């Protein structure tokens, strides 16, 4: 073997060893990456569910507010009608003098 062959063989052996080690680490790394990706996916799904739940709750509050506003309007109208009836009764009472 010549002097040029030994560094070439060492380089080739080192490259083969590195490839072997990387492929072993690669399986572990892939499993770790899958685990991280699955966790991130689960967090994203949880975020979507939380947002949807919040939107539904907000919609329910808005719907209740609309109902309350309608009830408030009806109560005002009823009070105005009663007040008008009482005013008419007061006028009729005064006319009895």
C-alpha positions in Angstrom: 0.0 0.0 0.0 1.1 3.4 -0.8 1.1 6.4 1.4 -1.8 7.9 -0.5 -3.9 4.7 0.0 -3.8 4.8 3.9 -5.4 8.2 4.3 -8.0 7.3 1.6 -8.8 4.1 3.4 -9.0 5.9 6.8 -11.3 8.5 5.3 -13.5 5.9 3.7 -13.6 3.9 7.0 -14.4 7.0 8.9 -17.2 7.9 6.5 -18.6 4.4 6.7 -18.5 4.5 10.5 -20.1 7.9 10.6 -22.9 6.7 8.3 -23.4 3.7 10.5 -23.6 5.9 13.7 -25.8 8.5 12.0 -28.2 5.8 10.8 -28.5 4.5 14.4 -29.0 8.0 15.8 -31.3 8.6 12.9 -33.9 6.1 14.1 -33.7 7.6 17.6 -33.9 11.1 16.2 -36.8 10.2 14.0 -38.7 8.8 17.0 -37.9 11.9 19.0 -39.1 14.1 16.1 -42.3 12.1 15.8 -42.9 12.4 19.5 -42.4 16.2 19.3 -44.6 16.5 16.2 -47.3 14.4 17.9 -47.2 16.7 21.0 -47.3 19.8 18.8 -50.3 18.3 16.9 -52.1 17.6 20.2 -51.5 21.1 21.4 -52.8 22.5 18.1 -55.9 20.4 18.4 -56.4 21.5 22.0 -56.0 25.2 20.9 -58.7 24.6 18.2 -61.0 23.0 20.7 -60.4 25.8 23.2 -61.1 28.5 20.6 -64.3 26.7 19.4 -65.5 26.4 23.0 -64.8 30.0 23.7 -66.6 31.1 20.5 -69.6 29.0 21.5 -69.6 30.5 25.0 -69.3 34.0 23.6 -72.2 33.3 21.1 -74.3 32.0 24.0 -73.6 35.2 26.0 -74.5 37.3 23.0 -77.7 35.3 22.5 -78.6 35.7 26.2 -77.9 39.5 25.9 -80.2 39.7 22.9 -82.9 37.9 24.9 -82.2 40.1 27.9 -82.4 43.2 25.7 -85.7 42.0 24.3 -87.0 41.3 27.8 -85.8 44.8 28.9 -87.6 46.4 25.9 -90.8 44.5 26.7 -90.5 45.5 30.4 -90.1 49.1 29.4 -93.0 49.0 27.0 -95.2 47.3 29.7 -94.1 49.9 32.3 -94.9 52.7 29.8 -98.3 51.3 29.1 -99.1 50.9 32.8 -97.9 54.5 33.4 -100.1 55.8 30.6 -103.1 53.9 32.1 -102.4 55.4 35.5 -102.1 58.9 34.0 -105.4 58.4 32.3 -107.0 57.2 35.5 -105.5 60.3 37.3 -107.0 62.6 34.7 -110.4 60.8 35.0 -110.2 61.1 38.7 -109.5 64.9 38.5 -112.4 65.3 36.1 -114.8 64.0 38.7 -114.4 67.3 40.7 
